[in-house]
Amino acid sequence: MNLTTNAARAGTDCKLSKGDHPFIAQDSYISYGDALEITPTKAKNLEELIEKKFIHTHAPIEEKYVTKICAAAMTSKAFQVRLRRYL
């Protein structure tokens, strides 16, 4: 999943607003169609990219928003059914 301001691309299954997280500056939407299963190899690659500063991390999001994101994923037509087991 990723976060985008493009509601037409992501759909409006889950909207987050300015103030929900310091990174969010305007209405944004979870793009469930972009969700990927991360294998151990992919996880290692991501960790290396973070260490090399190619990927920048942000502060964790509050649990209430994680709950909101997961609940919307369970009903989103864009979220792959096989990935629901991770929620």
C-alpha positions as a printed Julia matrix, in Angstrom:
87×3 Matrix{Float64}:
   0.0     0.0    0.0
   1.02    3.56  -0.35
  -0.3     6.99   0.41
  -1.26    9.4   -2.37
  -3.19   12.63  -2.82
  -4.62   11.25  -6.07
  -8.06    9.98  -5.06
  -8.88    8.94  -8.63
  -5.87    6.64  -8.68
  -6.15    5.26  -5.15
  -9.88    5.28  -4.61
 -11.47    6.68  -1.51
 -11.68    3.54   0.64
  -9.48    5.15   3.28
  -8.86    8.88   3.57
  -6.3    10.43   5.91
  -6.17   14.15   6.55
  -3.67   16.8    7.56
  -2.91   16.27  11.22
  -3.39   12.49  11.15
   0.4    12.21  10.82
   3.16   14.84  10.56
   3.98   13.68   6.99
   0.41   14.25   5.76
  -0.03   17.83   4.52
  -3.36   17.45   2.71
  -6.13   14.93   2.19
  -4.51   11.66   1.16
  -5.71    8.17   0.33
  -4.4     4.67   0.87
  -3.73    3.01  -2.47
  -4.66   -0.58  -1.67
  -4.01   -1.69  -5.24
  -0.3    -1.05  -4.67
  -0.03   -3.48  -1.73
   2.78   -6.01  -2.04
   3.75   -9.12  -0.13
   7.24   -8.57   1.25
   9.38  -11.7    1.27
  12.46  -11.95   3.49
  14.63  -11.16   0.46
  12.57   -8.07  -0.39
  12.67   -6.99   3.26
  16.47   -7.24   3.27
  16.62   -5.19   0.06
  14.38   -2.53   1.6
  16.53   -2.39   4.73
  19.62   -1.88   2.58
  17.93    0.93   0.64
  16.96    2.61   3.92
  20.54    2.3    5.22
  21.86    3.84   1.98
  19.32    6.69   2.31
  17.57    5.83  -0.98
  14.38    5.33   1.04
  13.47    7.69   3.86
  11.33    6.53   6.76
   8.9     8.58   8.82
   7.62    8.41  12.37
   5.18    5.57  13.05
   1.51    6.35  12.6
  -0.82    6.16  15.6
  -2.52    2.83  16.22
  -6.0     4.26  15.65
  -5.03    5.06  12.04
  -3.47    1.63  11.53
  -6.79    0.17  12.7
  -8.65    2.43  10.26
  -6.36    1.46   7.37
  -6.67   -2.27   8.1
 -10.46   -2.11   8.48
 -10.82   -0.39   5.12
  -8.45   -2.92   3.51
 -10.75   -5.74   4.57
 -13.55   -4.32   2.41
 -11.54   -2.65  -0.35
 -12.01   -4.21  -3.79
  -8.5    -3.02  -4.7
  -6.79   -4.91  -1.85
  -5.8    -8.44  -2.82
  -7.82  -10.98  -0.83
  -4.72  -13.17  -0.36
  -3.02  -10.33   1.54
  -5.79   -9.99   4.14
  -4.15  -12.67   6.27
  -1.47  -10.12   7.19
  -3.98   -7.75   8.7
